[in-house]
Amino acid sequence: MNMLTGVPAANCPYCTKPLGRWADEQLVHRCAACDRPLGRVRVSRSVRLYRIMPMLDVTKILGTVLALSGMVLMVVDPALVKGFVLLIAFALMTYGLTDVFDGWLSVRTRIDRTTRKMRTGAAARRAGLAKILFGFLTLTVAIMGIVVRSSLGATV
């Protein structure tokens, strides 16, 4: 979604409710309805035009970059198993923490969006609890990866 600075017609990309005014100096803003953190990225240098991005999506993109860099590391040098395991564990940790935070916000605000389907009320709470559960499971797998990395010997 694009917006001009200070135009009150901009909507939240998560819950589609109006955001209201966005101060010029703020890079991160919280939606009043769904409480999701939103960031803005300048699209044009000549016009004050910005793109609003949900920060939870940005963290998932960073986790994907970590996972892909771990895979590239394994292709470049298969002997660097410890680095691969560590990067994949950090990527899983990023996904897990993002899911736990998003699930907590879904339970608290009763607004949830998963794969372009928006839920409200009790359905959003159930989806939020499922996100929290799977987020903690992902964190458990990430911690196990870090433990496995530390148990690998110095020769590998």
C-alpha positions in Angstrom: 0.0 0.0 0.0 1.3 3.5 -0.8 0.6 6.7 1.0 1.6 10.3 1.1 3.0 11.5 4.4 0.2 12.7 6.7 -2.7 11.7 4.5 -5.3 10.2 6.8 -6.8 7.9 4.1 -4.0 5.3 4.4 -5.2 1.9 5.7 -3.4 -0.7 7.7 -2.2 -3.5 5.4 -3.0 -6.0 8.1 -6.5 -5.2 9.2 -7.5 -2.6 6.5 -8.6 -0.1 9.1 -7.6 3.6 8.7 -4.3 4.5 10.2 -4.8 8.2 10.8 -1.9 10.7 10.7 1.7 9.4 10.5 4.2 11.9 11.8 7.1 12.8 9.4 9.9 11.7 11.8 8.3 8.3 12.7 9.6 5.3 10.8 7.6 2.8 12.8 3.9 3.2 13.7 1.5 0.9 15.5 -2.0 0.4 14.1 -4.6 1.5 16.6 -7.0 -1.4 15.7 -4.8 -4.5 15.4 -1.7 -3.1 17.3 0.7 -4.5 14.6 4.0 -2.6 14.1 4.1 -1.0 10.7 7.2 0.5 9.0 7.4 2.9 6.1 9.8 2.8 3.2 10.2 5.8 0.9 9.3 4.8 -2.7 10.2 8.0 -4.6 12.8 10.7 -4.0 11.0 13.4 -5.9 7.5 12.9 -4.3 6.9 12.1 -0.6 5.5 8.7 -1.4 5.9 5.8 1.1 5.1 2.1 1.2 3.7 0.8 4.4 5.0 -2.6 5.4 4.1 -4.8 8.4 7.2 -5.3 10.4 6.3 -8.9 11.1 6.6 -9.6 7.4 10.0 -7.9 7.3 11.2 -10.2 10.1 10.0 -13.3 8.1 11.9 -12.0 5.1 15.0 -11.6 7.2 14.6 -15.2 8.4 14.3 -16.4 4.8 17.5 -14.5 3.9 19.3 -16.3 6.8 18.0 -19.7 5.7 19.0 -19.1 2.1 22.5 -17.9 3.1 22.9 -21.1 5.1 22.0 -23.1 2.1 24.5 -21.1 -0.1 27.1 -21.7 2.6 26.6 -25.5 2.3 26.8 -25.4 -1.5 30.0 -23.3 -1.4 31.8 -25.4 1.2 30.1 -28.5 2.6 32.8 -28.7 5.4 31.1 -25.7 7.1 28.4 -27.7 8.8 28.5 -25.7 12.0 27.8 -22.4 10.2 24.9 -24.0 8.2 23.3 -25.4 11.4 23.7 -22.0 13.1 22.2 -20.0 10.3 19.2 -22.4 10.0 18.7 -22.3 13.8 18.7 -18.5 13.7 16.2 -18.5 10.8 13.9 -20.9 12.7 14.3 -18.7 15.8 13.2 -15.6 13.8 10.2 -17.5 12.5 9.3 -18.8 15.9 9.6 -15.4 17.7 7.5 -13.8 14.9 4.8 -16.4 15.2 4.6 -16.1 19.0 4.4 -12.3 18.8 1.8 -12.4 16.1 -0.2 -15.0 17.9 -0.1 -13.0 21.1 -1.4 -9.9 19.3 -4.1 -12.0 17.7 -5.3 -13.3 21.1 -5.1 -9.8 22.6 -6.8 -7.8 19.8 -9.0 -10.6 18.3 -7.8 -9.7 14.8 -5.8 -12.3 12.8 -4.7 -12.5 9.2 -3.3 -15.7 7.8 -2.7 -16.2 4.0 -5.0 -13.3 3.1 -7.8 -14.6 5.3 -8.9 -12.2 8.0 -10.4 -13.6 11.2 -12.0 -11.7 14.1 -13.4 -12.7 17.5 -13.1 -16.2 18.7 -11.7 -17.6 15.4 -8.9 -15.1 15.7 -8.1 -16.1 19.2 -8.0 -19.8 18.2 -5.7 -19.0 15.3 -3.5 -16.9 17.6 -3.2 -19.7 20.1 -2.2 -22.1 17.3 0.4 -19.6 16.1 1.8 -19.3 19.7 1.9 -23.1 19.9 3.7 -23.6 16.6 6.0 -20.6 17.4 7.1 -22.3 20.6 7.6 -25.6 18.8 9.8 -23.8 16.2 11.8 -22.1 19.0 12.3 -25.6 20.5 13.7 -26.9 17.2 15.9 -23.8 16.9 17.3 -24.3 20.4 17.9 -28.0 19.6 19.9 -26.9 16.5 22.0 -24.6 18.6 22.7 -27.4 21.1 23.6 -29.8 18.2 25.9 -27.1 16.8 27.7 -26.8 20.1 28.0 -30.5 20.4 29.7 -30.9 17.0 33.4 -31.3 17.6 36.1 -28.8 16.6 37.1 -31.0 13.7 33.9 -30.4 11.8 
